[in-house]
Amino acid sequence: MLSSRVSDNDCAAGIQSQFDSTADRIYVVATAVNIRAGMRLESIWTQGGVEVVRHDFTPEFEINGNCIWFFVDQTDFVFTPGSYAVQLTIDGAASGPPLSFTISGDAMPEATAGT
């Protein structure tokens, strides 16, 4: 699931699929089941099918029934309005279908004549 924030228990604090271009962060959150120490968890963020960033995490402990999350912010890529997706993987294999989301808001203003 996608959210603009996580709770103290690391689970999503609300679910959404649309974010504003001025958002601070966008989280992808999942309940991890049977994750063993040393497994590589990854989030791959794309816009229009083109990868914009990926993050990975290799826990040194087992995770079973707890929420895990990755996030992106505007240091990862500029939140330009458009259609995006994020794919979670475990040891390189997709953990489910990609999650689609939209970033909306004003596009960068165009320069006006005479300025």
ChimeraX attribute file (.defattr): number of C-alpha atoms within 10 A of each C-alpha:
attribute: neighborCount
match mode: 1-to-1
recipient: residues
	/A:1	17
	/A:2	25
	/A:3	21
	/A:4	20
	/A:5	19
	/A:6	21
	/A:7	9
	/A:8	7
	/A:9	10
	/A:10	15
	/A:11	20
	/A:12	23
	/A:13	16
	/A:14	12
	/A:15	15
	/A:16	15
	/A:17	16
	/A:18	17
	/A:19	20
	/A:20	16
	/A:21	18
	/A:22	16
	/A:23	14
	/A:24	14
	/A:25	17
	/A:26	24
	/A:27	22
	/A:28	24
	/A:29	22
	/A:30	19
	/A:31	15
	/A:32	15
	/A:33	12
	/A:34	10
	/A:35	18
	/A:36	14
	/A:37	12
	/A:38	13
	/A:39	16
	/A:40	16
	/A:41	23
	/A:42	23
	/A:43	22
	/A:44	18
	/A:45	25
	/A:46	18
	/A:47	18
	/A:48	10
	/A:49	11
	/A:50	11
	/A:51	13
	/A:52	14
	/A:53	14
	/A:54	17
	/A:55	14
	/A:56	14
	/A:57	15
	/A:58	15
	/A:59	14
	/A:60	10
	/A:61	11
	/A:62	14
	/A:63	16
	/A:64	12
	/A:65	11
	/A:66	15
	/A:67	16
	/A:68	18
	/A:69	23
	/A:70	20
	/A:71	19
	/A:72	19
	/A:73	14
	/A:74	14
	/A:75	9
	/A:76	14
	/A:77	11
	/A:78	12
	/A:79	24
	/A:80	19
	/A:81	18
	/A:82	14
	/A:83	15
	/A:84	23
	/A:85	19
	/A:86	24
	/A:87	19
	/A:88	25
	/A:89	18
	/A:90	17
	/A:91	12
	/A:92	11
	/A:93	12
	/A:94	14
	/A:95	14
	/A:96	10
	/A:97	11
	/A:98	17
	/A:99	15
	/A:100	17
	/A:101	18
	/A:102	19
	/A:103	19
	/A:104	17
	/A:105	15
	/A:106	11
	/A:107	11
	/A:108	8
	/A:109	6
	/A:110	6
	/A:111	7
	/A:112	6
	/A:113	5
	/A:114	4
	/A:115	4
